[in-house]
Amino acid sequence: MFVSVWSEGIVKTSCTLNETTGELTPETCDVKENLGCLEREYFETQDENEIPVCPTCHEFIMTLVMNPALSDKHTILEDHQCSNPDCDSRE
């Protein structure tokens, strides 16, 4: 399921995840009421795990990456990045 959490409600739609690319293909859904501001989106697996969706492109999942800390190159930090290599968030 593709889940959009809004300040005034939640919208869930059927969705498939391409496990190789991280691309999401949700079914379209018409919502007539104003749901307020988008707070977050995630892909919900069949066993109800939540995988964050990119807040920039809204089309790919976020993946866990390890990056060197800016202040100390010997320290590695966990971070998330969009699985789409062409996403604006990765510039």
C-alpha positions, 0 to 999 in steps of 0.5 A: 500500500502507498500511504499518504499521511495528511494533517487532516487524514490518511489516504491508502492506495494499492501500490507495487514496488519494483524491488530492483529500482525502488520505484513505486507504482500506486493506483490513482485515487481521487480525494474530494475533500481538503486533507490539509498539509502532507506530513509524510508518505510511506510504502506499507509492506504486506507484513505492515513494515513502513518504508519511507517514500522520497519527500522530493519526487514522491515516486521512489522509496528511500534507502539506507546508506552509510556516509562519512561524517563531515567533521570526522572522516573516520566516523560513518553515519546512517542516512536515507537517500532516494533510490532514484539516482536522478531525483533532485534530492540527490544533487 
